Amino acid sequence: MEDIKKYLYDALKEKLGGTMDGDMLIMPGGFGIRVMSGKPEKKDGEAILKPVYAVHYSGFDEPLLEPVRAWGKTYKEAAETATEMFYSAVWKSIEHSIDKKDPVHIAADMPGAHYDFDMYCPSILRIGVNGKEPKSLVDYILDEIPSYLGSKKYYWLRIYLAKYKDDKNIEIRINGSVCMELPKYFFDHVDNEMDASEHFVSEEQYALFVQREDDKCPFTQETVMDCAEETILRMADVSNAEEYDTMIQKSIELAGGDKNLASEIRIFIPEILAKLTMGTREGDRLYVMGKDGESKTEYRKSQIRSYFYVQQAVLKYLATKPDKEDVTSIVMSSASYKAFCRAMEKAEKEGIKQEASDLYVPGISYRIDSDDYKVW
């Protein structure tokens, strides 16, 4: 049996250099690349590989992931093609950031904070597109990008467009998380510029954003996830006011005494759990309510770094297959669940058949009762 993973790593090492350490290629600058080979296929005389490349770096909160679909006369040739695709789509942006080649300044303003980034964005990778000059996909959302950047040192953006006849796929991710509000900027491009009447076509572009200043966030991803994982379990067991108070005090302790961070974690857990289990669609926004209960400040989820740390903890919790009753007891405390119930009751009264997937929540509103609350 052919060693597909060896083909992939051999091709990667030949292209990029580096040193193998177990199942990871170690690159200069502290980057590591791990390849998951996927299941190989043979179709119409072609060898097809669908590997996933994961770029690890100490400054990334999560690995940068790039799924690839490559063809060749042999699996070895397909592995070489996959490597070229990975290099063109992803690794060039990392090389440019290391060499500080052609950075584009991106200024990101948040309420009470300003961050300056250098954007590194190589040309787009296209499959099946003939005759037309490539257009930078990032340019379509350049004005929107600053509103998705926050205090992290690194952000990465992946734009992927695919089309075959009437089937279309538009996926925009920032740091691996799907952005619900950005695909609309590509509707016209996919409909009018991508000719897929006879064969599959795709366009893809990455951009890497590096903050010019050091990361000054007072807490770590590990602190948030440890606190969130413990708090989820305690939330599921709360049955009276005393246990609720104990849960609050323990979450503050696990958050290193940071009451604001502990509050964010307790608020985000039921909202994220509701989003992942109810089947409703949810936008990219978070709204921080003022102490008057009326004024609000708008953010994107990617700007509030604890949100996706908590989401990782919630996904880890769901992977343990918890009792449905425990999940429900947490979800019922979320604003999303209450809005969902109101919408379903209204639809029932009006005789409208409504599915959870029909409901769209633009974002989540929350309030932190503290004078020194700062979004990180």
Long-range contacts (C-beta under 8 A, 24 or more apart in sequence): 2-40, 2-75, 4-37, 4-40, 4-49, 4-75, 4-79, 5-35, 5-37, 7-75, 7-76, 7-78, 7-79, 8-35, 8-37, 8-49, 8-51, 8-79, 8-82, 8-83, 9-35, 10-79, 11-76, 11-79, 11-80, 11-82, 11-83, 12-83, 12-86, 14-83, 15-83, 15-84, 15-87, 16-87, 16-91, 24-56, 28-98, 29-98, 30-57, 30-58, 31-55, 31-56, 31-57, 31-94, 32-56, 32-57, 34-63, 40-75, 45-73, 46-71, 46-72, 46-73, 47-71, 47-72, 47-73, 47-74, 47-75, 47-77, 47-78, 48-78, 49-75, 49-78, 49-79, 49-82, 51-79, 51-82, 53-86, 53-90, 55-90, 55-91, 55-94, 57-154, 59-153, 59-154, 59-215, 60-154, 60-156, 60-175, 61-152, 61-175, 61-221, 61-305, 61-308, 61-309, 62-175, 62-176, 62-308, 62-312, 63-176, 64-90, 64-156, 64-176, 65-176, 66-90, 66-158, 66-206, 85-125, 88-122, 88-123, 88-125, 89-125, 89-204, 89-205, 89-206, 90-206, 92-122, 93-120, 93-121, 93-122, 93-156, 93-206, 93-207, 93-208, 94-120, 94-208, 96-120, 96-121, 96-122, 96-208, 97-208, 97-210, 103-210, 106-145, 106-146, 106-149, 106-209, 107-146, 108-146, 108-147, 108-149, 108-150, 109-146, 110-150, 110-299, 110-303, 110-375, 111-297, 111-299, 111-375, 112-374, 112-375, 113-150, 113-151, 113-374, 113-375, 115-149, 115-150, 115-151, 115-211, 115-213, 116-211, 116-212, 116-213, 117-149, 117-155, 117-209, 117-210, 117-211, 117-212, 118-209, 118-210, 118-212, 119-145, 119-207, 119-208, 119-209, 120-207, 120-208, 120-209, 120-210, 121-205, 121-206, 121-207, 121-208, 122-205, 122-206, 123-205, 124-203, 124-204, 124-205, 125-203, 125-204, 125-205, 126-201, 126-202, 126-203, 126-204, 127-200, 127-201, 127-202, 127-203, 128-196, 128-199, 128-200, 128-201, 128-202, 129-194, 129-195, 129-201, 129-203, 132-193, 134-203, 135-189, 135-193, 136-205, 137-161, 137-186, 137-189, 137-203, 137-204, 137-205, 138-205, 138-207, 140-185, 140-186, 140-189, 141-172, 141-182, 141-185, 144-182, 144-185, 145-207, 145-209, 147-300, 147-303, 148-174, 148-179, 148-284, 148-300, 148-302, 148-303, 149-209, 149-302, 149-303, 150-299, 150-300, 150-302, 150-303, 150-304, 150-305, 150-375, 150-376, 151-211, 151-215, 151-216, 151-217, 151-303, 151-305, 151-376, 152-211, 152-215, 152-217, 152-305, 153-210, 153-211, 153-214, 153-215, 154-208, 154-209, 154-210, 154-211, 155-208, 155-209, 155-302, 156-206, 156-207, 156-208, 156-209, 157-206, 157-207, 157-208, 157-209, 158-204, 158-205, 158-206, 159-186, 159-203, 159-204, 159-205, 159-206, 160-202, 160-203, 160-204, 161-186, 161-189, 161-190, 161-194, 161-202, 161-203, 161-204, 162-200, 162-201, 162-202, 162-203, 163-190, 163-194, 163-196, 163-200, 163-201, 163-202, 164-196, 164-199, 164-200, 164-201, 165-196, 165-197, 174-302, 175-302, 175-308, 177-301, 177-302, 177-308, 177-311, 179-284, 179-302, 180-281, 180-282, 180-283, 180-284, 181-283, 181-284, 181-285, 182-284, 217-305, 217-376, 218-258, 218-376, 219-255, 219-256, 219-258, 219-261, 219-306, 219-376, 221-309, 223-254, 223-255, 223-256, 223-261, 224-255, 224-261, 224-265, 224-306, 224-309, 224-310, 224-313, 225-309, 225-310, 225-312, 225-313, 225-316, 226-254, 227-251, 227-254, 227-255, 227-261, 227-262, 227-265, 228-265, 228-268, 228-269, 228-309, 228-310, 228-313, 228-314, 229-313, 229-316, 229-317, 230-254, 231-265, 231-266, 231-269, 232-269, 232-273, 232-313, 232-314, 232-317, 232-330, 233-317, 235-266, 235-269, 235-270, 235-329, 235-330, 235-333, 236-322, 236-326, 236-327, 236-329, 236-330, 237-326, 238-329, 259-370, 260-368, 260-370, 260-372, 260-373, 260-374, 261-306, 263-368, 263-369, 263-370, 264-304, 264-306, 264-307, 264-310, 264-366, 264-368, 265-306, 265-310, 267-366, 268-306, 268-307, 268-310, 268-311, 269-310, 269-313, 269-314, 269-330, 270-330, 270-331, 270-332, 270-333, 270-334, 270-337, 271-334, 271-335, 271-336, 271-364, 271-366, 272-307, 272-310, 272-311, 272-314, 273-314, 273-317, 273-318, 273-327, 273-330, 273-331, 273-334, 274-331, 274-334, 274-336, 274-337, 274-340, 275-336, 276-314, 276-315, 276-318, 277-318, 277-327, 277-331, 278-331, 278-336, 278-337, 278-340, 278-356, 279-355, 279-356, 279-357, 280-336, 280-340, 280-356, 280-357, 280-359, 280-360, 280-361, 281-357, 281-359, 281-360, 281-361, 282-336, 282-360, 282-361, 282-362, 282-363, 282-364, 283-360, 283-361, 283-362, 283-363, 284-363, 285-362, 285-363, 285-364, 286-363, 286-364, 286-365, 286-366, 287-363, 287-364, 287-365, 287-366, 288-365, 288-366, 288-367, 288-368, 288-373, 288-375, 289-365, 289-366, 289-367, 290-367, 291-367, 291-369, 293-367, 296-365, 298-363, 299-375, 301-363, 303-375, 304-375, 304-376, 305-376, 306-376, 335-364, 335-365, 335-366, 336-361, 336-364
